[in-house]
Amino acid sequence: MSAKHPIIAVTGSSGAGTTSVKSAFEHIFIREKIFPCLIEGDSFHRFDRKEMQREERKASDHGTNFSHFGPEANLFEELETQFKSYGKSGSCKVRKYLHDENEALPFSQDPGTFTPWETFAQESDLLFYEGLHGGIVNERVNVAAYVDLLIGVVPVVNLEWIQKIHRDIAERGYRPEVVTNTILRRMYDYIHYITPQFSRTDVNFQRVPTVDTSNPFIARDIPTPDESFVVIRFSNPSKFDIDFCYLQSMIQGSFMSRRNSIVVPGGKMGLTIELIFAPIIEKIVQKSKTLKGRVRRKSGLYQAVRVV
């Protein structure tokens, strides 16, 4: 961890909804005039799309486990190195994974490839990571040790699968049986490398549907936010001075389920994220600026620092 160069990480499985949480944080950055270095977890995959397909076929032929969730397909050591580097100096190496043609066009590259690694050394207020492995720990790395605020996004598993199935079919053109096989193939790595992260988080957001999701493989649509609740669990509420009474007064329909957990209507998730994290981020950034000997900017526009 580094008070001078803080790191915030949002971690969750594929289809969990981390992108929506990222959008809420970007609203905070815009309003508070905070300048982040943005890092996408996909940029730390070991293989591009075609290479990954080849590795998956080889693993299938040999009957071995292999998926985007596990260490064989990811640069865990590189992720730890870059978190450590940013925490120490505010500088790190970054690149971008180009998911589709729209992302690839400005770089004159094929979709499913990476941009070259570049050294990021611009002035920023914090590093913001969103991806699969923001809290990964195994026998070789401890990425979580370098994160100042670790947030997990964890829908109940049937809802997570529904979201992934619908996203991969609608946005990526996969057949339903292909997505189902991917879920099955990833299960070992999901249990051993994704799930344990949520015991290390400072905060978990778990969306729970209020409609029947008993068979996620035949669900016709994704339950809407208004058809769900979000359970928010704080590992240590006093660490960030969480005021549950204030949150309940501001979020209609919310209630406490345990001493460290508040439940909010699904449609209020974005508002809740901003109410919880805006003051936390303000304190983190102000402490960082004080240590750097800088005063808070009085004007300016939000600039997301990323590889372009």
C-alpha positions as CSV (number, residue, x, y, z in Angstrom):
1,M,0.0,0.0,0.0
2,S,1.1,3.6,-0.6
3,A,-0.5,6.7,0.9
4,K,1.5,8.8,-1.5
5,H,0.6,7.0,-4.7
6,P,-2.7,5.2,-3.8
7,I,-4.2,2.3,-5.7
8,I,-7.9,1.4,-6.0
9,A,-8.9,-2.0,-7.5
10,V,-12.3,-3.2,-8.5
11,T,-12.2,-7.0,-9.1
12,G,-14.8,-9.5,-10.2
13,S,-15.5,-12.3,-12.6
14,S,-16.3,-12.1,-16.2
15,G,-19.9,-10.8,-16.5
16,A,-20.0,-9.7,-12.8
17,G,-20.7,-6.1,-13.6
18,T,-17.3,-4.5,-12.7
19,T,-17.7,-2.1,-15.8
20,S,-20.8,-0.6,-14.2
21,V,-19.0,0.0,-11.0
22,K,-16.1,1.6,-13.0
23,S,-18.5,4.0,-14.6
24,A,-19.7,5.1,-11.1
25,F,-16.1,5.8,-10.1
26,E,-15.5,7.8,-13.2
27,H,-18.4,10.0,-12.3
28,I,-16.7,10.6,-8.9
29,F,-13.4,11.4,-10.7
30,I,-15.1,13.9,-13.0
31,R,-17.0,15.7,-10.2
32,E,-14.0,15.8,-7.8
33,K,-11.5,16.7,-10.5
34,I,-9.4,13.6,-9.8
35,F,-6.8,12.5,-12.4
36,P,-6.5,8.7,-12.4
37,C,-4.2,6.3,-14.2
38,L,-6.7,3.7,-15.5
39,I,-5.6,0.1,-16.0
40,E,-7.7,-2.6,-17.4
41,G,-7.2,-6.1,-16.1
42,D,-7.5,-7.6,-19.6
43,S,-4.2,-5.9,-20.5
44,F,-2.4,-8.4,-18.2
45,H,-3.6,-11.5,-20.1
46,R,-0.6,-13.6,-21.3
47,F,-2.0,-14.3,-24.7
48,D,-3.9,-12.4,-27.4
49,R,-7.1,-13.8,-28.7
50,K,-5.7,-16.1,-31.4
51,E,-2.9,-17.4,-29.1
52,M,-5.5,-18.0,-26.4
53,Q,-7.6,-20.1,-28.7
54,R,-4.5,-22.2,-29.6
55,E,-3.6,-22.7,-25.9
56,E,-7.2,-23.7,-25.1
57,R,-7.2,-26.3,-27.9
58,K,-3.9,-27.7,-26.7
59,A,-5.1,-27.9,-23.1
60,S,-8.3,-29.6,-24.3
61,D,-6.3,-32.2,-26.2
62,H,-4.1,-32.9,-23.2
63,G,-7.0,-32.9,-20.7
64,T,-5.5,-30.1,-18.6
65,N,-7.1,-27.1,-17.0
66,F,-6.7,-23.7,-18.7
67,S,-8.7,-20.5,-18.6
68,H,-8.5,-16.7,-18.4
69,F,-9.0,-17.0,-14.6
70,G,-5.8,-19.0,-13.9
71,P,-2.1,-18.2,-13.7
72,E,-1.1,-19.9,-16.9
73,A,-3.1,-17.4,-18.9
74,N,-2.2,-14.2,-17.0
75,L,0.8,-12.1,-16.1
76,F,0.3,-12.1,-12.4
77,E,3.9,-11.2,-11.7
78,E,3.8,-8.3,-14.1
79,L,0.6,-7.0,-12.5
80,E,2.2,-7.1,-9.1
81,T,5.3,-5.4,-10.4
82,Q,3.3,-2.5,-11.9
83,F,1.2,-2.1,-8.8
84,K,4.5,-2.0,-6.7
85,S,6.1,0.4,-9.2
86,Y,3.1,2.8,-9.1
87,G,2.9,2.7,-5.3
88,K,6.6,3.6,-5.0
89,S,7.0,6.2,-7.7
90,G,3.6,7.0,-9.4
91,S,5.0,5.4,-12.6
92,C,4.2,2.0,-14.2
93,K,4.0,0.3,-17.5
94,V,0.6,0.1,-19.3
95,R,-0.9,-1.3,-22.4
96,K,-4.4,-1.9,-23.8
97,Y,-6.3,-5.0,-24.9
98,L,-8.3,-4.2,-28.0
99,H,-11.6,-6.1,-27.6
100,D,-13.4,-5.2,-30.9
101,E,-13.0,-3.3,-34.1
102,N,-14.0,0.0,-32.6
103,E,-11.2,-0.2,-30.1
104,A,-8.7,-1.5,-32.6
105,L,-9.3,1.0,-35.4
106,P,-7.4,3.9,-33.9
107,F,-4.3,1.7,-33.5
108,S,-4.5,0.1,-36.9
109,Q,-4.4,-3.4,-35.2
110,D,-6.6,-6.4,-35.3
111,P,-9.2,-6.9,-32.6
112,G,-8.1,-9.3,-29.8
113,T,-4.5,-7.9,-29.8
114,F,-2.5,-5.8,-27.4
115,T,-1.0,-2.3,-27.9
116,P,2.7,-2.1,-27.0
117,W,3.8,-1.6,-23.4
118,E,4.4,2.0,-22.6
119,T,5.8,3.7,-19.5
120,F,3.3,5.9,-17.8
121,A,4.9,8.7,-15.9
122,Q,2.4,11.5,-16.0
123,E,1.2,13.2,-12.9
124,S,-1.9,11.4,-11.5
125,D,-3.8,11.3,-8.2
126,L,-4.3,7.5,-8.0
127,L,-4.2,4.3,-10.0
128,F,-7.6,2.7,-10.8
129,Y,-7.7,-1.0,-11.8
130,E,-10.8,-2.8,-13.0
131,G,-10.5,-6.5,-13.9
132,L,-10.4,-10.1,-12.8
133,H,-7.4,-10.2,-10.5
134,G,-7.1,-7.0,-8.4
135,G,-6.8,-9.0,-5.2
136,I,-5.0,-12.1,-6.5
137,V,-2.7,-13.9,-4.0
138,N,-0.9,-17.2,-4.7
139,E,2.4,-18.8,-3.8
140,R,4.3,-16.4,-6.2
141,V,2.5,-13.1,-5.9
142,N,0.5,-10.9,-3.5
143,V,-1.2,-8.2,-5.6
144,A,-3.7,-7.4,-2.9
145,A,-0.8,-6.2,-0.6
146,Y,-0.3,-3.1,-2.9
147,V,-4.0,-2.1,-3.0
148,D,-5.3,0.7,-0.7
149,L,-9.0,0.1,-1.5
150,L,-10.1,-3.3,-2.8
151,I,-13.6,-3.7,-4.0
152,G,-15.3,-6.9,-5.1
153,V,-18.3,-7.2,-7.4
154,V,-19.9,-10.5,-6.9
155,P,-23.5,-11.3,-8.2
156,V,-25.0,-14.5,-6.9
157,V,-23.6,-17.1,-9.2
158,N,-26.7,-17.8,-11.3
159,L,-27.1,-14.1,-12.1
160,E,-23.4,-13.9,-12.9
161,W,-23.8,-16.7,-15.4
162,I,-27.0,-15.1,-16.9
163,Q,-25.1,-11.9,-17.4
164,K,-22.2,-13.6,-19.0
165,I,-24.3,-15.7,-21.3
166,H,-26.3,-12.8,-22.6
167,R,-23.3,-10.5,-23.0
168,D,-21.2,-13.1,-24.9
169,I,-24.1,-14.0,-27.2
170,A,-25.3,-10.4,-27.9
171,E,-21.9,-8.6,-28.0
172,R,-19.4,-11.2,-29.0
173,G,-21.5,-13.5,-31.2
174,Y,-20.9,-16.7,-29.4
175,R,-23.3,-19.6,-29.5
176,P,-25.0,-20.5,-26.2
177,E,-23.3,-23.9,-26.0
178,V,-19.9,-22.3,-26.5
179,V,-20.6,-19.9,-23.5
180,T,-21.8,-22.8,-21.4
181,N,-18.6,-24.8,-22.1
182,T,-16.5,-21.8,-21.2
183,I,-18.2,-21.5,-17.8
184,L,-17.6,-25.2,-17.2
185,R,-14.0,-25.0,-18.3
186,R,-13.3,-22.1,-16.0
187,M,-14.8,-23.6,-12.9
188,Y,-11.6,-24.9,-11.3
189,D,-9.8,-21.6,-11.8
190,Y,-13.0,-19.7,-10.7
191,I,-13.0,-21.5,-7.4
192,H,-9.2,-21.3,-6.8
193,Y,-8.3,-17.9,-8.1
194,I,-11.4,-15.7,-8.4
195,T,-13.5,-16.5,-5.4
196,P,-10.8,-16.2,-2.7
197,Q,-10.2,-12.6,-3.6
198,F,-13.6,-11.7,-2.1
199,S,-12.3,-12.6,1.4
200,R,-9.6,-10.0,1.0
201,T,-11.7,-7.1,-0.2
202,D,-12.5,-4.0,1.8
203,V,-16.0,-3.9,0.3
204,N,-18.1,-6.4,-1.6
205,F,-21.1,-5.6,-3.8
206,Q,-23.3,-8.7,-4.3
207,R,-26.4,-8.3,-6.5
208,V,-29.2,-10.6,-5.6
209,P,-32.2,-11.0,-8.0
210,T,-35.8,-11.1,-6.7
211,V,-37.0,-13.1,-9.7
212,D,-36.5,-16.8,-10.5
213,T,-33.0,-17.5,-11.9
214,S,-33.1,-21.2,-11.1
215,N,-31.9,-22.3,-14.5
216,P,-29.5,-19.6,-15.8
217,F,-28.9,-21.4,-19.1
218,I,-32.5,-20.9,-20.3
219,A,-33.1,-17.4,-18.9
220,R,-34.6,-15.2,-21.6
221,D,-33.3,-11.9,-20.2
222,I,-31.2,-10.5,-17.4
223,P,-33.1,-9.4,-14.3
224,T,-33.3,-5.6,-14.2
225,P,-31.8,-3.5,-11.4
226,D,-35.3,-2.9,-10.1
227,E,-35.7,-6.7,-9.9
228,S,-32.8,-7.1,-7.5
229,F,-31.2,-5.9,-4.3
230,V,-27.5,-5.2,-3.7
231,V,-25.9,-6.5,-0.5
232,I,-22.9,-4.4,0.4
233,R,-20.5,-5.9,3.0
234,F,-17.7,-3.9,4.6
235,S,-14.9,-6.0,6.1
236,N,-14.0,-3.2,8.6
237,P,-16.5,-0.3,8.5
238,S,-14.4,1.8,10.9
239,K,-11.4,1.7,8.5
240,F,-13.2,4.2,6.2
241,D,-15.6,5.7,8.8
242,I,-18.7,4.3,7.2
243,D,-21.8,6.1,8.5
244,F,-24.7,3.6,8.0
245,C,-27.3,5.9,9.5
246,Y,-26.4,8.5,6.8
247,L,-26.6,6.0,4.0
248,Q,-30.0,4.7,5.2
249,S,-31.3,8.3,5.3
250,M,-30.1,9.0,1.8
251,I,-31.1,5.7,0.1
252,Q,-34.8,5.0,0.1
253,G,-35.6,1.3,0.7
254,S,-32.2,0.4,2.2
255,F,-31.8,-1.6,5.4
256,M,-29.1,-3.2,7.6
257,S,-28.9,-7.0,7.3
258,R,-25.8,-7.3,9.6
259,R,-23.7,-4.9,11.6
260,N,-21.3,-4.5,8.7
261,S,-23.8,-5.0,5.8
262,I,-26.3,-2.7,4.2
263,V,-28.9,-3.8,1.5
264,V,-30.0,-1.3,-1.1
265,P,-32.4,-1.5,-4.1
266,G,-30.6,-2.6,-7.3
267,G,-31.6,0.6,-9.1
268,K,-29.8,2.7,-6.4
269,M,-26.4,0.9,-6.8
270,G,-24.8,3.8,-8.8
271,L,-26.0,6.4,-6.2
272,T,-24.8,4.2,-3.4
273,I,-21.3,3.8,-4.8
274,E,-21.0,7.6,-5.1
275,L,-22.3,8.2,-1.6
276,I,-19.9,5.6,-0.1
277,F,-16.8,6.2,-2.1
278,A,-16.7,9.9,-2.9
279,P,-15.7,10.9,0.7
280,I,-13.3,8.0,0.9
281,I,-11.5,8.9,-2.3
282,E,-11.5,12.6,-1.3
283,K,-9.6,11.6,1.9
284,I,-7.2,9.3,0.1
285,V,-6.3,11.9,-2.6
286,Q,-6.0,14.7,-0.1
287,K,-3.6,12.7,2.0
288,S,-1.6,11.8,-1.1
289,K,-1.4,15.5,-2.2
290,T,-0.3,16.5,1.3
291,L,2.5,13.9,1.2
292,K,3.5,15.1,-2.3
293,G,3.4,18.8,-1.1
294,R,0.7,19.7,-3.6
295,V,-2.5,21.7,-3.1
296,R,-5.8,20.6,-4.4
297,R,-6.6,21.8,-8.0
298,K,-9.3,24.5,-8.0
299,S,-10.3,24.0,-11.6
300,G,-9.7,21.7,-14.5
301,L,-11.3,18.8,-16.3
302,Y,-11.2,15.1,-15.6
303,Q,-8.5,13.3,-17.7
304,A,-8.4,9.6,-17.7
305,V,-4.8,8.6,-18.2
306,R,-4.7,5.6,-20.4
307,V,-2.8,4.3,-23.5
308,V,-4.2,6.0,-26.6
